[in-house]
Amino acid sequence: MLTVRGILTTGALFAGASLALGLGVARADEVVIGASLPLSGPLAGFGSFQQWGYKRAVDEVNKAGGISIGGTKQMVKLIIRDDKTDPSATASNTETLISRDKVVAMLGSCTPALVNAGALVAERAKKPMVTGCDPLEVFTSVRKWNYVWDVFFSVPELAVAQFKALKDLDVQTNKKIAIWHDNGPDGQAVGGHIWPALAKEFGYEVVQNAEFPVDNTQFTSIIAEAKSKGAEIVLGDAITPQAIAIRKQMASAGYTPKILNIEKGAEPVQFAEALGKLSDGIFVGGYWDPSFPYPGAADLAKAFESETKLTSSQHIADSYAAAQILLDAIKAAGSTDPEKINAAIAKTDKTYVVGPVKFDEAHTAKLPIVSLQWQGGKTIIVWPKSAKTGELLFPLP
């Protein structure tokens, strides 16, 4: 299994909500937890979904009377600071949450660059943190964790999902693949190594493997090359602004492969909203859907859409579950002592909205992978067949 050292994904639903959630000095009768989230910057779409998930879990606990600490019920105070999609700000925010806001535990940011920046601070301070949004191999490659816990997907499983889907769905193409990826650590690992190896294993020919800077905006030459080489499958790895630009420039160039898969950037609903009908038929890996047979899955999506009048995202689920795991651990510990909370997290063995969660020795809990396809502004599960929520749209319109 190839180790990957970084995945960057990519606005905001609740700008400025950190103030609404209350910054300030903790009261003695409150259980204070905190998070640094990208509420602005390129990843604001992800951070806004996370914020909703964290806040919902906390609100539910408080509506039920809070958490019993030393025999006395205490309300939970959630403090969220905006890291502006800047790892340095994530680290600084985490320092502030621990030293000034006096949090007893933390929830993570989104994407490895941000999650790991905050996690390293929490680890040094010996403050427990539960996070999602950090692919497992990336998380474990940083260090041996003692206080940080990650619930998310496996990178190799995400990378192979599209190949398995094409095989199981008996999709007919000329088997020529173009790979486009950014030059970030994840793009180089997935696009430069994992996908080419899998293509060979599954009997495909890679006719192009193009790398570009993470801030690139022009893709016309890359698109022209793939078109000239007759690639009927395009596998891409880019953040949301780039993913949107790529699809628009493909349309302008008149290049329509039969299969277009874009990881990271094609995941949030902002991608489909920006593209409209151009998003139809585009694949992206998934780890959660309201149709999953887990307690509260369908209700969570309905609650989000009812409250916000917006389309939900996978990230409401991993964030909601991460917060529930942490709150359950504080309840089980009956204490705000970090060591007791951390020990309780280690004993987690329960089915949450994302499925069964039981941490291994590496402090990870793996979520299953499905293949999603954008259709009419919503993601449809098209693989595996046992989980599908709609029919495959093929070829790309």
C-alpha positions in Angstrom: 0.0 0.0 0.0 1.4 3.3 -1.0 1.8 6.0 1.7 0.4 9.4 0.8 1.7 12.5 2.6 -0.9 15.1 1.8 -4.3 15.6 0.3 -5.7 19.1 -0.2 -9.4 19.4 -1.0 -11.3 22.6 -1.5 -18.0 29.4 -0.5 -19.2 29.6 3.0 -22.6 28.9 4.4 -22.0 30.5 7.8 -19.4 33.3 7.4 -18.4 34.8 10.7 -20.2 32.1 12.6 -17.3 31.8 15.0 -18.6 34.9 16.8 -22.1 33.5 16.9 -20.8 30.4 18.6 -19.2 32.5 21.3 -15.5 33.3 21.8 -14.4 34.3 25.2 -13.3 33.1 28.7 -14.8 29.7 29.7 -17.1 29.5 32.7 -16.4 27.0 35.5 -19.8 25.3 34.8 -19.2 24.8 31.1 -17.5 22.0 29.2 -15.5 23.9 26.5 -14.5 22.3 23.2 -13.1 24.0 20.2 -12.3 23.8 16.5 -10.4 25.8 13.9 -12.3 25.6 10.6 -11.9 27.0 7.1 -14.9 29.4 7.2 -13.2 31.5 4.5 -10.7 30.9 1.8 -10.7 28.1 -0.9 -12.0 25.5 1.5 -14.8 27.5 3.0 -17.4 25.2 1.5 -16.0 22.3 3.5 -15.7 24.3 6.7 -19.3 25.5 6.6 -20.6 21.9 6.4 -18.3 20.9 9.3 -19.4 23.8 11.4 -23.0 22.7 11.0 -22.2 19.1 11.9 -20.2 20.1 15.0 -22.8 22.6 16.2 -25.7 20.2 15.7 -24.1 17.5 17.9 -23.4 20.0 20.6 -26.9 21.5 20.4 -28.4 18.0 20.8 -26.4 17.4 24.0 -27.3 20.7 25.5 -31.0 20.3 24.7 -30.8 17.0 26.6 -29.5 18.8 29.6 -25.7 18.8 29.0 -23.1 16.4 30.3 -22.7 15.2 33.9 -19.3 16.1 35.2 -18.5 15.1 38.8 -22.2 14.6 39.4 -23.2 18.0 38.1 -24.8 18.7 34.7 -22.8 21.1 32.6 -23.6 22.7 29.2 -21.2 22.3 26.3 -19.7 25.4 24.8 -18.4 25.1 21.3 -15.8 27.7 20.2 -14.9 27.9 16.5 -12.2 30.0 15.0 -11.7 30.7 11.3 -8.4 29.4 10.0 -9.0 31.0 6.5 -7.7 27.9 4.8 -4.2 28.6 6.2 -2.4 25.9 8.1 -0.4 28.5 10.1 -3.7 30.0 11.2 -5.0 26.6 12.1 -2.0 26.0 14.4 -2.3 29.5 15.9 -6.0 29.1 16.5 -5.4 25.7 18.1 -2.8 27.3 20.4 -5.3 30.0 21.3 -8.2 27.6 21.9 -6.0 25.6 24.3 -4.2 28.4 26.1 -6.7 31.2 26.2 -10.1 29.6 25.7 -9.2 26.7 27.9 -10.8 23.9 25.8 -10.8 20.5 27.3 -10.7 18.8 23.9 -10.7 19.6 20.2 -12.4 18.8 16.9 -10.4 18.9 13.6 -10.4 21.1 10.6 -10.6 19.9 7.0 -8.0 18.4 4.7 -4.6 17.1 5.8 -2.8 20.4 5.5 -5.2 22.0 8.0 -6.1 19.0 10.2 -2.5 18.0 10.7 -1.4 21.5 11.5 -3.9 21.7 14.4 -3.4 18.1 15.4 0.3 18.5 16.0 -0.4 21.4 18.4 -3.1 19.4 20.2 -0.7 16.4 20.4 2.1 18.5 22.0 -0.4 20.0 24.5 -1.8 16.6 25.3 -5.3 17.6 24.4 -7.6 15.0 22.8 -8.8 15.7 19.3 -11.3 13.8 17.1 -11.4 14.6 13.4 -12.6 13.5 10.1 -11.6 15.0 6.7 -8.0 13.6 6.8 -7.4 10.5 4.6 -6.1 7.8 6.9 -2.7 7.1 5.3 -2.0 10.8 5.3 -2.9 11.1 9.0 -0.8 8.1 10.0 2.2 9.2 7.9 2.7 12.3 10.1 3.6 10.6 13.4 2.4 8.0 15.9 -0.6 9.7 17.5 -1.4 9.5 21.2 -4.2 12.2 21.5 -5.6 12.6 18.0 -8.2 10.3 16.4 -9.3 10.2 12.8 -12.5 8.9 11.2 -12.3 9.0 7.4 -11.5 7.0 4.2 -8.4 5.1 2.9 -6.6 6.7 0.0 -5.8 3.5 -1.9 -9.5 2.4 -1.6 -10.7 5.7 -3.0 -8.2 5.6 -5.8 -9.2 2.1 -6.9 -13.0 2.7 -6.6 -13.3 4.2 -10.1 -11.5 1.3 -11.7 -13.7 -1.2 -9.9 -16.8 0.7 -10.9 -15.8 0.7 -14.6 -15.3 -3.0 -14.5 -18.4 -4.0 -12.5 -20.6 -1.7 -14.5 -19.1 -3.0 -17.8 -18.4 0.4 -19.1 -17.1 0.3 -22.7 -14.3 2.7 -23.7 -11.1 2.5 -25.8 -9.3 2.1 -22.5 -7.1 5.2 -23.1 -6.7 7.3 -19.9 -5.5 10.8 -19.3 -4.5 11.7 -15.8 -4.4 15.3 -14.7 -3.3 16.2 -11.2 -1.9 19.1 -9.2 1.7 19.1 -7.8 0.6 18.9 -4.2 1.8 15.8 -2.3 -1.6 14.0 -2.8 -1.8 14.9 -6.5 1.7 13.5 -7.0 1.0 10.4 -5.1 -2.5 9.6 -6.5 -2.0 10.9 -10.0 1.7 10.2 -10.3 1.8 6.8 -8.8 -1.4 5.1 -7.6 -3.6 5.7 -10.7 -0.9 4.7 -13.3 -0.2 1.5 -11.4 -3.9 0.7 -11.2 -4.5 1.5 -14.9 -1.9 -1.1 -15.8 -3.4 -3.6 -13.4 -6.9 -3.2 -14.8 -5.8 -3.2 -18.5 -5.9 0.5 -19.4 -3.3 2.6 -21.3 -2.2 5.9 -19.8 -1.7 8.2 -22.8 -1.1 11.3 -20.7 -0.1 12.1 -17.2 -0.1 15.9 -16.7 0.9 17.7 -13.5 0.1 21.4 -12.8 0.6 23.9 -10.0 -2.0 24.0 -7.3 -2.8 27.6 -8.2 -3.0 27.0 -12.0 -5.9 28.5 -13.9 -5.3 27.6 -17.5 -5.6 24.0 -18.7 -6.1 24.4 -22.4 -2.8 22.8 -23.5 -3.4 19.8 -21.2 -7.0 19.4 -22.5 -5.8 19.7 -26.2 -3.2 16.9 -25.6 -5.7 14.5 -24.1 -8.2 15.2 -26.9 -5.5 14.7 -29.6 -4.5 11.4 -28.0 -8.1 10.1 -28.0 -8.4 9.6 -24.2 -11.9 8.5 -23.5 -11.3 8.5 -19.7 -10.0 11.4 -17.7 -9.0 11.0 -14.1 -8.4 14.3 -12.3 -7.2 15.5 -8.9 -7.6 19.2 -8.1 -9.2 21.6 -5.6 -12.7 23.0 -6.4 -11.8 26.2 -8.2 -9.5 24.3 -10.5 -12.0 21.5 -11.0 -14.6 24.0 -12.1 -12.1 25.7 -14.5 -11.1 22.4 -15.9 -14.7 21.4 -16.8 -15.5 24.8 -18.3 -12.4 24.8 -20.4 -13.1 21.2 -21.6 -16.5 22.4 -22.8 -15.0 25.4 -24.6 -12.5 23.1 -26.3 -15.2 20.7 -27.4 -13.6 17.8 -25.5 -16.0 15.3 -24.0 -14.5 12.0 -22.9 -16.8 9.2 -22.0 -15.7 9.2 -18.4 -14.6 12.2 -16.3 -13.6 11.6 -12.6 -12.4 14.5 -10.5 -11.3 13.8 -6.9 -11.3 16.5 -4.1 -12.7 19.4 -6.1 -15.8 17.7 -7.4 -17.0 16.7 -4.0 -18.8 19.8 -2.5 -22.1 21.0 -3.8 -20.4 24.3 -4.7 -18.8 22.4 -7.6 -22.2 21.5 -9.1 -23.7 24.9 -8.4 -20.9 26.6 -10.3 -21.2 24.3 -13.3 -24.9 23.6 -13.6 -25.6 21.0 -16.3 -21.8 20.8 -17.0 -21.5 18.8 -13.8 -23.8 16.1 -14.9 -22.0 12.7 -15.3 -18.9 13.7 -13.4 -17.7 11.0 -11.0 -16.1 11.6 -7.5 -15.4 9.2 -4.7 -17.7 9.2 -1.7 -17.7 7.9 1.9 -21.3 8.8 3.0 -24.8 9.2 1.7 -28.1 9.7 3.4 -29.2 6.4 2.0 -26.7 4.5 4.1 -28.4 2.1 6.6 -27.0 3.8 9.7 -29.0 5.4 12.5 -30.0 9.0 11.7 -28.4 9.1 8.2 -31.5 10.2 6.3 -32.6 12.5 9.1 -29.3 14.3 9.2 -29.5 15.3 5.6 -33.1 16.3 5.9 -32.3 18.5 9.0 -29.5 20.3 7.2 -31.6 21.0 4.1 -34.6 22.1 6.1 -32.5 24.5 8.2 -30.3 25.9 5.4 -32.4 25.4 2.3 -29.2 24.1 0.7 -28.1 20.7 -0.6 -26.2 18.7 2.0 -22.7 17.3 1.8 -20.9 14.3 3.0 -19.0 16.5 5.5 -22.0 17.1 7.6 -21.8 13.4 8.5 -18.1 12.9 9.4 -18.1 16.2 11.4 -21.4 15.3 13.2 -20.0 11.9 14.0 -16.6 13.2 15.2 -18.4 15.6 17.6 -20.7 12.8 18.9 -17.7 10.6 19.5 -15.9 13.3 21.5 -19.0 14.2 23.4 -19.8 10.5 24.2 -16.2 10.2 25.5 -16.5 13.2 27.8 -19.8 11.7 29.1 -18.2 8.3 29.6 -15.3 9.9 31.4 -17.6 12.0 33.6 -14.7 14.4 33.7 -12.9 17.2 31.8 -9.5 15.7 32.5 -7.8 15.3 29.1 -6.3 11.9 30.0 -9.6 10.4 31.0 -11.3 11.8 27.9 -8.6 10.4 25.7 -8.9 7.0 27.4 -12.6 7.0 26.8 -12.2 7.9 23.1 -9.9 4.9 22.7 -12.7 2.6 23.9 -15.2 3.9 21.3 -17.2 1.0 19.9 -20.5 2.2 18.5 -22.4 2.7 15.3 -22.8 6.4 14.4 -24.4 8.1 11.4 -21.3 7.2 9.4 -21.3 3.6 10.4 -19.5 1.5 13.0 -16.6 3.3 14.7 -13.9 1.4 16.6 -10.4 2.9 16.5 -7.4 0.8 15.7 -3.9 1.1 17.2 -3.1 3.9 14.7 -6.0 5.9 16.0 -8.0 5.5 12.8 -11.5 4.3 11.9 -12.1 3.6 8.2 -15.3 4.6 6.3 -16.4 2.6 3.3 -16.0 4.0 -0.3 -18.7 4.4 -3.0 -18.5 5.9 -6.4 -20.7 9.0 -6.8 -21.9 10.7 -10.0 -23.3 14.2 -10.3 -26.8 14.2 -11.8 -29.1 17.2 -11.7 -27.2 18.9 -9.0 -27.1 16.0 -6.7 -24.7 13.0 -6.2 -26.1 9.6 -7.0 -24.4 6.4 -5.8 -23.6 4.3 -9.0 -21.2 1.8 -7.4 -21.2 -0.7 -5.8 -24.5 -2.0 -7.2 -25.6 -3.1 -3.7 -25.6 0.6 -2.5 -26.7 2.4 -5.7 -29.3 5.1 -5.5 -29.7 5.7 -9.2 -28.7 4.6 -12.6 -25.4 5.3 -14.3 -25.3 8.3 -16.7 -23.0 7.2 -19.5 -21.3 8.5 -21.5 -20.5 11.9 -20.1 -23.2 14.3 -21.7 
